[in-house]
Amino acid sequence: MSLVSRYLEAHGIATVVIGSARDIVEECGVARFLFNDFPLGNPCGKPYDVEMQRAIVGMALDLLDSARLPRTTVQSPFRFSEDESWKQNYARIDPAERAELQRLGAQRRAEQQAAAVSGSARKG
Amino acid sequence: MTGTTHRTAISYIDRTREYYHALGYAKPYVWARHTEAVFAALAKPLAQSRVALVTTASPWPEDQPADGAPRCGKQVWSGSTTAPPARLHTDDLAWDKLTTHTRDVESFLPIRRLQEAVAERRIESLAARFHGVPTDYSQRRTLEQDAPEILARCREDEVDIALLVPL
């Protein structure tokens, strides 16, 4: 999505990215980025929290108005939860499960190879 | 509570590299990296601007996409903002399935929140359709196929601004 943002900017359309993967977006380099430090999946606010979602969209619009230079990142003040253990748990590798992960990986590669043969190999 | 403070953002680049290494992938994914970034100034004031909304989600398999596109979910597609989708397909994307869910579409595609901004005259209008772009392993395919297609649809819709929301 950051590549799409850069492409639109290069063709005169101002953009703002609302996202939760700070390093990925900033590494790519976009014009304006509203960062919400949430688990991936709900970049525009917690599910069913209309007030928070409204505030976040408002901040994204503010950023369109206020940014004067590329790579302008604003972080919202919201937290997903008091307990931030989700930050440890995402894609966590349990040493006891290494063999199982290897097996899953092998299965996945076989599926990808089959998909490539049938011509539908685009990454999810 | 563990040792991480709330100010520490996850490095998804590191986390993903380590995870795929554990899955036995030999070559780590190389994320797009640029030292410079382009900046387009607003063409007109926000209150006079039409806004496009772009997502990485796909149509729900049983729902007919508004643009009649095939349902493979791996190409640019468009949906209606006048009849916002009640659900979208996100299972194929990498998001935190242990912690949260994507049953509330507004949590990643804020159509109604933008309609409120129109009602408040914060923005002039929201384009009649939103767009979906696949998350592709190939950056070349994103740059040569998908990004130009999103630009073409934005121009067709005569938008001034785009809100891009990756899951």
Interface residues (C-beta under 8 A of the other chain):
Chain A: M1 S2 L3 V4 S5 R6 Y7 L8 E9 A10 H11 G12 I13 A14 T15 V16 V17 I18 G19 A21 R22 D23 I24 V25 E27 C28 G29 V30 A31 F35 D37 F38 P39 L40 G41 N42 P43 C44 G45 K46 P47 Y48 V50 Q53 R54 I56 V57 G58 A60 L61 L64 D65 A67 L69 P70 R71 R79 F80 D83 E84 S85 W86 K87 Q88 N89 Y90 A91 I93 R98 L101 Q102 L104 G105 A106 R108 R109 S120 R122 K123 G124
Chain B: M1 T2 T4 H6 T8 A9 I10 S11 Y12 I13 D14 R15 T16 E18 Y19 Y20 A22 L23 G24 Y25 W31 A32 R33 H34 T35 E36 A37 V38 F39 A40 A41 L42 A43 L46 A52 V54 T56 C72 K74 T90 D92 L93 A94 W95 D96 K97 L98 T99 T100 H101 T102 R103 D104 E106 S107 F108 L109 P110 R113 L114 E116 A117 R122 I123 V133 P134 T135 D136 Y137 S138 Q139 R141 T142 L143 D146 A147 P148 I150 L151 C154 V159 D160 I161 A162 L163 L164 V165 P166 L167
